[in-house]
């Protein structure tokens, strides 16, 4: 069976796509996979590192910050749609899966025009405009949150949860090995600050500005910054050797979650799915410019279950440190949040989605 998986842009789209691909190959050995991404985006590097073939479309999204950059967007949409059709004709897939990101729309819309079955993996609790359009002709829509009938035809919805990397669902990492990997001390509370695969400016700047006060709490910090902020973070961390570990990108997230007592994170769907499985108390700083402000919606779904704390992006500089300090001092709340997170975890989302892909494939 041949399957195309389209999308990317961030780790939040790429790693679920890879997890789905691996699940397909486990359930149906010999399945041939082709990933389709956007030229210049991180999937063009990350997907081959995972051992899969990928082709790129010349497609970007609408730039709300600089309208002049959208001048060539109509041309790129037409060009990517033509290329998507060529890819479909050449690869002849039994089904096309969209995981979100720029490449999803041209690939799935072209597939639907050719009567090729499509499946949408909608990660967020608030669906974006393009997925709502694609959902009208999709054979199935796999979701990670309840009440998605507000965005899609109810009869097409399947609650699967959001897929995460298998090393996280299994979480069989030895704690001593994980501490050694990050060169951390034993029996010291550890904060993990992550801003997604690209880093988070608000989290980085808040950690930077409040680092001296944070270190007075007798904690150690694993600080994942993204490439853009890493050089500055290294300079800042130099004052606390052995206590502040800076990393541009963490590939081995199972190790990072193992060492963490508290996590500061964006509220992308992948991050939340991983936090539920890891069961780590979390302070979420949603990215307000995410499409339809879906990260805030994601975060509120956990806050409503007493499983996370929400700090608005614009308040991170003043509120993040007090929230970290308060949570560090409240062991009962940490335990309660961990239990509530684990109660929400779905560990086999990748295989649930893969089963549905196989079912709809021609």
C-alpha positions, 0 to 999 in steps of 0.5 A: 500500500502507498500512502502520502503524509503531507504537512509540517512546519514545526515539530508539532506537525512533523513528529506526529506525522512520523509516528503515524508513518511508523505505525502504518509500517508496523501494522502493514509491513511493506507499506510505502510512504512518501512525505510531502512538505514545504520547501525551506521548512524544517520537515525537509531536514527532519523527515529524512533524519527519521529515514523517510523520503520527502518532497517539497512544495513551493508553498507558504502561508499568509503573512499577516505581519508583512502584507507585501510578502503575500504578493506571490502567494496566489502564484505559489498556491497554483504552482503547488497545486499543479505539483501536488497533482503530479506527485499524486499521478506519479506515486499513485497513493491509496490515501493521502493524510494531512497533519497540518502545515502549509503542504497539507492543503494543496496535497489534500485538495488535489487528492480530493479532486482526483477522488483519492481518499483523504484523512485529516489529523486535526491536532487542536481543540479549535480547527483552522479554516483550511482543515474545515474546508478539507473536512467537507470531502475527507473520508475521516477526521481524527481528533484529539479533543471532544466537541469537534462537531463544532467544526466538522461533520459529526459522522466523520469524527474519530477520537484517536488522541494525538500521536507522539513519538514511541519513545515517549509513549513507552517512557522507559528511560532510566532516571540516572541515565537521563540526568547524566545526559543533561549533566544534572545533579541528583535530588535537585528539583528540575525545571524544563523550559521548552518553546517548541521546536523553534523556541518561544520568545516570550518564554526565553525572555522571561527565563533570561530576565528572571534567571537570578531569582529563579536560581534562588529557589535551589533548582536546576534548569534545562532550557531549550531555546531554539536556534535564534536565542541559543547564543544569548542563553549560553551567555546567560547560563555561564553564571550558573555552571552545572545548574542551567543547561542550555540546548537549542533543540532536544531530540530525546524528549523522553529523557527531558521529561524524565528529569523534569519536575515542572515543565514550562511550555507552549501549548501546541497539540503535540506538547500537550499530548506528550505532557499528558503521557509524561504526567509532568505538572505544566505551566503553559504559555500559549502562542497567541499568533497561532491560527485561530489562537488554538494554543490558548484553546488547547491550554484551557482544556487542561486548565479546566481539568486542573491539569495545567496553569495558563500564563498569557504570552503578554504576561510571561515576563511578570507572571511566569516566575511567580507561577513557577515559584508557587508550584514548586512550593505546592507538592499537593498541587503537583501531584494532583496535576500529574494524576489529572494529566495521566488520566487524559493520556492516550498512548496508542493514537498513532495506531488508532489513526493508522487503522483508520487510514488502512480502512479508507485506503482504496 
